[in-house]
Amino acid sequence: MDAKPLIHPLEEANLELLSHVHPKQRRNPDGDEVYDLLVIGAGTAGLVTASGAARLGARVALIERALMGGDCLNVGCVPSKSLLRAARVVGEIRKGEVLGISVGAVKVNFGEIMRRMRLRRADISSHDSAQRFTSLGIDVFFGDAQFTGPVEVAVNGQRLRFKRAVIATGTSPAVPSIPGLINTSYLTNETLFGLTERPSRLVIIGGGPIGCEMA
């Protein structure tokens, strides 16, 4: 079965995003040929690999179980940079006194900042869309890929044959085994960007790129 997209809330911007990166009622191609290259995973690495091969004349199949664009577009660098932009503006305003500029207290509308982030993400998502990669001559499939032989995979029961394969499935957040954590409403990068209200407190566990940006 297909993995469910982790996108919330389901309002206009996010529905536009999903129409690009996980379109509803989309029929997978017939896939009745032998592909020069089969790419599993439509994140940054998979998209670059698939488009590069297609531009060189290869027949390419691209398989994604959830959201095209992967972490970068949906729950990583694109939404985080939008939030960082807002944070930098607030920081610059607060430093205005040093330059002799007084604008009074800064009021931050967290809900509006998050809404803008979702709009910007939706705007960008067309570049990683199923439609765009189909226009490049790539057969885009949604579903779980399972190897059924040395040169064959199954996607939702459909058999695809290939000469070469690239596995670009990426990673998932690692939830540490901290006693009691499972009983809390903890967030990961896959759920953080769905917030519509600002938490009163936020503890970040992990000092990787996303953790540092969110802190």
Buried (B, 14 or more C-beta within 10 A) or exposed (E): EEEEBBBBEEEEBBEBBBBBBBBEEEEBBEBEEBBBBBBBBBBBBBBEBBBEBBEEEBBBBBBBBBBBBBBBBBBBBBBBEBBEEBEEEEEEBEEEEEEEEEEEEEEEEBEEBBBBBBBBBBEBBBEBBBEBBBEBEBBBBBBBBEEEEEBBBBBBEBEBBBEEBBEBBBEEBEEEEEEEEEEEEBBBBBBBBBBEEEEEEEEBEBEEEBEEBBE
